[in-house]
Amino acid sequence: MFPSRSIFIRQFSSATRRLIQSSCKEGTPIHLDIYKSAQPLIAKKDEEYPNWLWTLLNKDEQMEELQKTDYFRYKRKLIKKRNVARCKNNNFMAKM
């Protein structure tokens, strides 16, 4: 299931987590222009972006949210992760 050497870190409530800040300051031009005639994108204040944007890179929070909203999809992802880990382990052991 899980490696015996893995370390689990307890996640605290969102109220005590430190606030994530954007790497771009407000007003910085973001060069993601798709159309030549479009206005250049300018970075906004962090408060102007939706809250879900700051959780995109946090896999643990995404899995917690998925467990609450769609349990079967959550279980499928867990099974897939375990199968991939088992295949990698089997491939590693086969090379020895």
N, C-alpha and C positions, 0 to 999 in steps of 0.2 A: 504494500500500500504506500506508505511514506518511508523514506530512508530514515534509519535510526539516528542519523547525525543531524537531521534537520532541526532548525531552531524556529520556534514559533514566537512571534512578537505580538503581544496583546495590543489590539487597537482600542484607543480610548474614544469616548464620545466626541461627536463633531464640535461640541462647544469648547473642548479643551485643546483641539488640534490647532496648530499654528496656521495662520492664514497664508495661502499660497499667493504670491505676487507674480505679475506678468514680467517677462524679461524685457519688454518694450515699454518705454515711457510714453505717457500720453502725448499725442501729436506726432509721433515718429511715423514716417511713411513706410508702409509695408508693401514691398514690391511683389505683389501677387496679382498683377494686372492680367486679366484674361483677354479683354478687348482693348485695342489700341485707343479707341475713342472714349473709353470710360474714365471716370474720375479716379485718381489714385486712392488706394485705401489708406486710411490714417488710423493709427492705434487709438483706442478710446481709454477712458478710465476703467480700472478693473471692476468697479461697481456696475458699470454699464453692460457688462457681459453676463450671460445667464449662468446660474450656479452650476449646471451640469457640465459646463465647459472645463471647469477646474478638476473634475473627477475623471476625465477621459483617460488619463495615463495611469490611474490608480486601479489596478486589476482587482484588488480585494474589495473595494467599494462597489465596483461594477458587479462582481459576483454576489455580493450581499443584496444589491438591488434586484438582480436577476432572480435570486432565490425567493424574494418577497413577491415579485410580479409574475414570473413564469417558472414554476418549480420544475416542470418536465424539461424545459430547455436547460435549466441549471444542472439537472442530473445528467443530461446528455453531454454537457461540457465537461463535467467531472469524469464521466466514464471515458470520454475521449482523451482527457489529460492522463488518466491512469493507463490507458492502452498505449499511448505514445511513450510514456515513461517505461512501461514494461518492454516495449519493442526496443527502445534504446538500450535498456539493460541487457536484454537477450542478445542484441548485436554486439555489445561490448564483451559479454561473456563468451560469445562464439569466436571472437578474435584472439582470446587468450590461449 
